[in-house]
Amino acid sequence: MRYRLTKYINPKGYEWDEFLDIGKKEYFVTAEQYFYIENLYIQTASTLIDLKETERLKITDFEECPKVFEIMDISNPVLKETYCCDYAGDIYNFLYSGKRNFTGADFSDLLKILLRHEAWFRISVNDYIIDVGYEYYLHIYTSKNLFVKQVVIPKEISLELF
């Protein structure tokens, strides 16, 4: 089955869909709002797949992306400060140096890299494959029925089939 996590719809205007939208007036997203949703995605995905810190994660289909700090709007001080303060640098460097095996303890940083378009890849763990698509969708592929799990999905995001 193919599932995706999606975020709420912004009633104020255009919907933000990436890290680089932080601080842009047309998207109405602050760093705090972005990180709040990013953390909800990470927590919800971890819970849905019953991730343990010691589980092995395998990275497949790795694709390099332009470095965010090279393409971001350097006139946006909020974005620049935010990026420098909360960056999964070690995991990023391991990925770009060819490492493809990680543990559940690295899941949060790997998802941040995906959600921020720092690279594109799939994370495989047990009976799950996770990736991120356009418009801030987090995809979970599994043969399991995630709707029968006793997981509370935060009101700011939704779990749906696609």
C-alpha positions in Angstrom: 0.0 0.0 0.0 1.1 3.5 -0.6 0.6 6.2 2.0 1.5 9.8 2.4 1.7 12.3 5.2 0.5 15.7 4.2 0.4 19.0 6.1 -2.5 21.3 6.6 -3.7 23.8 4.0 -2.7 27.4 4.7 -5.9 29.5 4.5 -3.9 32.8 4.3 -2.4 32.4 0.9 0.0 30.2 -1.1 1.0 27.0 0.5 4.7 26.6 1.4 6.3 23.4 0.3 9.9 23.5 1.2 12.5 24.7 3.6 13.5 27.6 1.3 10.0 29.2 1.8 10.8 30.1 5.4 10.4 33.9 5.8 9.0 34.5 2.3 6.0 36.8 2.7 3.8 35.1 0.1 4.0 31.8 2.0 3.3 32.9 5.6 5.7 30.4 7.2 8.1 31.2 10.0 11.0 29.0 11.0 9.1 28.0 14.1 6.1 26.8 12.0 8.3 25.0 9.6 10.2 23.1 12.3 7.0 22.3 14.1 5.6 20.6 11.0 8.9 19.0 10.2 9.1 17.5 13.7 5.5 16.2 13.4 6.4 14.4 10.2 9.4 12.8 11.8 7.6 11.8 15.0 4.6 10.4 13.1 6.6 8.5 10.6 8.8 7.0 13.4 5.7 5.9 15.3 3.9 4.5 12.2 6.8 2.3 11.3 7.6 1.3 14.9 11.2 2.4 14.5 13.8 1.4 17.1 17.1 3.2 17.4 19.1 0.0 16.8 17.3 -1.0 13.6 19.3 -0.9 10.4 18.3 1.6 7.7 19.4 1.2 4.1 19.6 4.1 1.7 18.8 3.4 -2.0 18.4 5.4 -5.1 20.6 8.3 -3.8 20.6 11.4 -5.9 22.6 14.6 -5.2 20.8 17.9 -5.0 22.1 21.5 -5.0 23.3 22.5 -1.6 20.6 24.5 0.1 23.1 27.1 1.4 24.3 27.7 -2.2 20.9 28.3 -3.7 19.0 30.0 -0.8 18.2 33.6 -0.7 21.1 35.0 1.2 19.1 38.3 1.7 16.7 36.3 3.9 18.5 36.5 7.3 15.8 34.3 9.0 16.5 31.4 6.6 20.2 31.8 6.8 20.3 31.8 10.6 17.8 28.9 10.8 19.8 26.8 8.3 23.0 27.3 10.2 21.5 26.5 13.6 19.7 23.2 12.7 21.6 21.2 10.2 22.2 17.5 10.0 25.8 18.0 8.8 27.4 14.7 9.8 24.8 12.5 8.3 24.8 14.7 5.2 28.5 14.3 4.8 28.3 10.5 5.3 25.6 10.3 2.6 27.6 12.3 0.1 30.7 10.3 0.9 28.9 7.1 -0.1 27.7 5.6 3.2 24.3 3.8 2.7 23.7 2.0 6.0 22.5 3.8 9.0 20.6 3.0 12.2 17.3 4.1 13.6 19.1 6.7 15.6 19.9 8.5 12.3 16.3 8.5 11.0 15.4 12.0 12.1 18.5 13.5 10.4 17.9 11.5 7.3 14.3 12.7 7.1 15.4 16.3 7.6 17.8 16.0 4.6 14.9 14.6 2.5 12.4 17.1 3.6 14.8 20.0 3.0 15.7 18.7 -0.5 19.4 18.3 0.5 19.4 15.0 -1.4 16.8 12.5 -2.7 16.9 8.9 -1.7 14.7 6.1 -0.2 15.0 4.8 3.3 14.3 1.1 3.7 13.7 -0.5 7.1 11.9 -3.8 7.7 8.8 -3.8 5.6 8.8 -0.1 4.9 10.2 2.2 2.2 10.1 6.0 2.8 10.8 8.9 0.5 9.7 12.5 0.0 7.9 13.9 -3.0 7.0 17.3 -4.2 4.9 19.6 -2.2 6.2 18.3 1.1 4.6 14.8 0.8 6.2 12.1 2.9 5.6 8.7 1.2 5.5 5.4 3.1 5.3 2.2 1.1 4.4 -1.0 2.9 2.2 -4.1 2.7 0.9 -3.3 6.2 -2.4 -1.5 6.9 -1.3 1.7 8.7 -4.9 2.8 9.4 -5.4 -0.1 11.9 -2.5 1.0 14.0 -3.4 2.8 17.2 -1.4 5.9 16.3 -2.8 9.4 16.9 -2.1 11.5 13.8 -1.6 15.2 14.8 -4.4 17.5 13.5 -1.9 19.5 11.5 -1.1 16.6 9.2 -3.0 13.7 7.7 -2.3 10.2 6.6 -3.9 9.1 3.4 -3.6 6.6 0.6 -2.3 7.7 -2.7 
